[in-house]
Amino acid sequence: MARPKDSDRLLYLLKSQGGMSNPKALSMLDTSEARFWEVREELLAGQLITVYRCRGGGIELTRKGRKAAPTRFDGDDSKVRGEVELYEPFVDLLKSEEARDERMEGEDDPNLPQLAPIVCNTSAFRLPQKWSNPDVTKISFRYFPIIRKRSVIVSTYELKKWGNWNVSAAYEASEHRRWAHECYVVLEHPQKADHLEPTEKVVAASSRLGVGVIKIQPKYNSWRSEVIAEAEFREPSHEDLEIFLSYLFVKRPEVRNQFDANMATLAKCGAF
């Protein structure tokens, strides 16, 4: 499918997002800065957009621009009405992927304990700091039989609905690094919307912050995922990790039960 003209893409973004600052429009258009300003001037000259005052300067459609803006491009619709509808499907996706990976790893060493990770929706949590609660949290358990050690790995995921994400998603996810080992931004992406994929700037910002990027797309009646960039692994302080897990266990007692059961299994294997 041919990529639509940059001018049509910018008009489409303004129609779907409303007025936005120049930096945000540049980020979502995912083109060079020089090309963005060239397209902007072209649309201003055609009286399809107008400017307004805000930090960084803003642009919005004129009446003429609203009539000229594409209503949609083929295959660029979000599958969900709101971000909240992504949480449980992504939880199910992580569980299915982990189950498949465990079966593959277990073939080589059947004596290793097969401990399913704990994956749960934590979007409703309300920790004190801004952006401190991830949408989805995964707790994984690793066992090293030779050195008889066990590890608990916490991974967090910040999900964004198609059309509602830009580089700020990376900063939101990075707030979780204080107490998580791995942090990811998860971006919903329609099946045929490569013409509007601003992953380059999101990946660049995420990389600077040590945040990973995952793209999810609808596949038949389910979802598929693709890791665009791996998260940087970093050990949080034990104190911060303990505070977060304590809060999680209070809110989700069933998670505490599963956690204790997995730790007991590891203890029987001689891990300490």
Helices and strands as residue ranges (DSSP letters): H 6-17, E 20-21, H 22-29, H 33-45, E 49-52, E 58-61, H 63-68, H 84-106, E 118-121, E 136-144, E 149-160, H 168-174, G 175-178, E 182-188, G 194-196, H 199-209, E 212-219, E 222-229, H 238-251, H 253-268
